[in-house]
């Protein structure tokens, strides 16, 4: 794996539970209860985890700019106006 991943506690818990599932310690039904998803969603998470590894668990929009973010030039303009008054 390249680089560093930032994970939430919820995502870290999912990875730990998925590893337990891989070892055979948990069934899919038990795993779905542990990570608080339906069995159907759990199968989707398992598929993504087996294809992409830990990267498949991390939220895919993490690290991208928000759709609601202001343009950096607008922020600078507001800050200049604020500092002027």
N, C-alpha and C positions, 0 to 999 in steps of 0.2 A: 504494500500500500504506500502510495506517495503522499507526502505532506502530512498535515495534522487535521483531524476532524474535530469539530466542536459538536458535542452532543448534549441534549437535555437529559435530565435525570430519567424522564420517561423513556427516551430512546435507549439509554444505557441499560435500563431495566429490561427492555425488550431484547437487547442483544444477549444479556445474561440468560434470560429465559429461553431464547432460541438456541443458545449453546447447550443448555440442559436438555432441550428437545433433541438436538443432534446426538448427544451422548446416550439418548434413550431413557433419560430420567423422567421425561414428561410425554404424555400423549398429546395429540393435537387438541383434543377436547380440554385437557387440563391446561395446556398452553394458552388456549383461547380465553379461558377463565382468568388465568394469571395476568395476561396482558390486556384484559378487559375488551376483547373484540369478539365478534361472532366467529364461528368456525370457518365460514366462507371467507371472511376478511383475513383470518389467520392463515388460510391456505395461500392467499395472495401475498401476504407478508413473507411467508416461508419461501415462495417462489422467487420473490425479489431478493431475499436474503441469499438464496442459493446461487442466483445469477450474479449479483453485484457485491455480495459480502456485506460488511458493515455499512458501506456507502449506500446501500439500498435501504437502510433503516433511517438514516438521517434525512430530515425534511429537505425536499429537493429545491425549495426556494431560499434556503439559508444562504446568506452571503450575497444575495442579489438586492438591488435597489428597490425600494417600495414603489408601488404604482402611485402612491399619494405623496411622494417626496417632492420637495421644491427643488428647482434647478439651483445649482451652486451659485450662479450669477445673481439670481434673485435673493438668495440668502445674504450675499455680500452687500447688495444694494440696501437691504433692510438693516443690516448691521451698521452700515455707514450712516444711514438716516438716524438710527437710534443713538449712535455716538455723537452725532452733530447736535442733538437736542438733549 
